[in-house]
Amino acid sequence: MQMRRDCIQHSMAKPIRDIIVAPDRFEVAGDDAVLITELRSAIAVCLYDAVEEAGALLHLRCIVRNTKPADMTDTTLATELLLLDRCIEAMRGLAPSARNLQARVVAHLADHPYARETCEVVLTLVRQFLTDAGVTLLPADISGGPVRALRFRPSMGWIQTR
């Protein structure tokens, strides 16, 4: 018995495409894809709507200077918020009927005395921006140690870190 090409097994056998997300960039996916990045002193915002099966991954770097974290420039923070705004708009453009946007933040802390404070400054702004945009925030995953590999499948709301 031969399998027909339009049956469910055939459509399930289609390979899922991988999309690499570089630092200070974002990618959106409206089909079944896996967004992939490596976090090195960085924050990943995984944004998705499980009903519409669409999502986005924003990769923000957390550059720790030798000065205090409060010395981050307004330009740096404004640039990160602009990227977040563009990411949300691209997501809404891809899935205009999305009404259940959720976000999970994953962060990697550098091995530096000010890493947690610097990251927290950016995280506070990101959380507030997402809340103002009507996005439901899920618990954050923040840790140091070795580089964190992240795989995010927006169609399922699935996030894997190593």
C-alpha positions as MATLAB code, in Angstrom:
seq = 'MQMRRDCIQHSMAKPIRDIIVAPDRFEVAGDDAVLITELRSAIAVCLYDAVEEAGALLHLRCIVRNTKPADMTDTTLATELLLLDRCIEAMRGLAPSARNLQARVVAHLADHPYARETCEVVLTLVRQFLTDAGVTLLPADISGGPVRALRFRPSMGWIQTR';
ca = [
       0.000    0.000    0.000;
       1.474    3.333   -1.033;
       1.106    6.501    1.030;
      -0.648    9.382   -0.706;
       1.299   12.634   -0.788;
      -1.510   14.702    0.743;
      -2.111   12.485    3.767;
      -1.323   13.558    7.302;
       1.815   11.412    7.613;
       3.330   13.088    4.593;
       2.647   16.581    5.930;
       4.068   15.599    9.317;
       7.234   14.369    7.612;
       8.033   17.815    6.193;
      11.265   19.095    7.713;
      10.962   21.995   10.124;
      13.113   24.874    9.015;
      15.730   26.373   11.344;
      16.171   30.147   11.441;
      19.325   31.547   13.062;
      18.830   34.811   14.987;
      21.944   36.981   15.290;
      22.621   39.359   18.206;
      20.733   42.669   18.022;
      18.309   41.178   15.490;
      14.902   39.535   15.466;
      13.137   37.001   13.275;
       9.435   36.188   12.962;
       7.863   32.907   11.860;
       4.282   32.242   10.817;
       4.862   28.623    9.899;
       6.349   25.673   11.748;
       9.956   26.781   12.246;
      12.562   26.714   14.984;
      14.272   29.991   15.870;
      17.808   29.386   17.132;
      20.371   31.557   18.889;
      23.270   31.428   21.334;
      23.165   33.713   24.339;
      26.470   35.229   25.490;
      25.752   38.010   27.953;
      22.417   38.502   26.219;
      18.640   38.442   26.526;
      16.247   36.550   24.257;
      12.599   37.614   24.106;
      10.503   34.704   22.831;
       7.171   36.144   21.709;
       4.330   33.962   20.436;
       0.625   33.409   20.008;
      -0.179   29.721   20.441;
      -3.624   30.093   18.852;
      -2.261   31.639   15.645;
       0.901   29.477   15.820;
       3.177   32.396   15.048;
       6.029   33.980   16.937;
       9.248   35.935   17.039;
      12.628   35.803   18.716;
      14.481   38.984   19.633;
      18.147   38.688   20.652;
      19.480   41.637   22.689;
      23.056   41.866   23.919;
      23.770   42.958   27.500;
      27.130   44.629   27.247;
      28.680   45.020   30.680;
      31.080   47.914   31.037;
      33.629   48.398   33.786;
      31.504   51.216   35.157;
      28.271   50.928   37.085;
      25.214   49.534   35.257;
      23.349   52.782   35.772;
      25.825   54.287   33.292;
      24.171   52.571   30.331;
      23.509   55.207   27.728;
      20.046   56.348   26.767;
      20.980   55.581   23.166;
      21.661   51.919   24.012;
      18.395   51.533   25.889;
      16.405   53.394   23.225;
      17.878   51.174   20.512;
      16.867   48.038   22.401;
      13.321   49.317   22.914;
      13.102   50.270   19.233;
      14.107   46.726   18.254;
      11.490   45.332   20.644;
       8.831   47.633   19.175;
       9.731   46.595   15.610;
       9.678   42.938   16.641;
       6.181   43.231   18.128;
       4.934   45.142   15.073;
       6.388   42.527   12.726;
       4.712   39.817   14.779;
       1.366   41.629   14.628;
       1.824   42.171   10.881;
       2.459   38.462   10.376;
      -0.491   37.376   12.521;
      -2.951   40.300   12.672;
      -5.621   38.227   14.412;
      -3.263   37.254   17.249;
      -4.963   38.174   20.531;
      -3.082   35.950   22.986;
       0.478   37.213   22.764;
       2.784   35.738   25.374;
       6.472   36.283   26.036;
       9.146   34.386   27.858;
      12.499   36.014   28.523;
      15.667   33.915   28.646;
      18.945   35.554   29.674;
      22.590   34.638   30.017;
      24.669   36.607   32.512;
      28.320   37.302   31.837;
      30.918   36.465   34.451;
      31.234   40.069   35.653;
      30.418   41.750   38.967;
      27.868   44.101   37.352;
      26.293   41.539   34.986;
      23.116   40.927   36.993;
      22.509   44.644   37.599;
      23.103   45.532   33.937;
      20.793   42.767   32.771;
      18.141   43.815   35.286;
      18.091   47.386   33.906;
      17.337   46.059   30.417;
      14.898   43.423   31.709;
      12.906   46.023   33.624;
      12.458   48.106   30.470;
      11.608   45.040   28.356;
       9.045   43.774   30.871;
       7.355   47.167   31.131;
       7.281   47.604   27.351;
       5.744   44.144   26.859;
       3.158   44.788   29.585;
       2.227   48.130   27.996;
       1.863   46.335   24.635;
      -0.654   43.912   26.164;
       1.665   40.896   26.105;
       1.310   38.286   28.873;
       4.657   37.738   30.578;
       5.662   34.220   31.523;
       8.379   33.491   34.116;
      11.880   34.519   33.065;
      14.810   32.101   32.878;
      17.992   33.933   33.910;
      21.323   32.273   34.627;
      25.073   32.564   34.215;
      27.645   29.922   33.430;
      28.471   28.610   29.981;
      26.970   30.029   26.799;
      23.283   29.138   26.491;
      21.978   27.595   23.282;
      18.306   28.435   22.747;
      15.811   26.759   20.423;
      12.326   28.266   20.174;
       9.427   26.755   18.234;
       6.741   29.481   18.237;
       3.992   27.329   16.727;
       4.068   25.211   19.885;
       5.307   27.798   22.421;
       8.206   25.406   23.013;
      11.551   26.707   24.355;
      14.641   24.621   24.964;
      17.854   25.936   26.513;
      21.133   24.196   27.139;
];
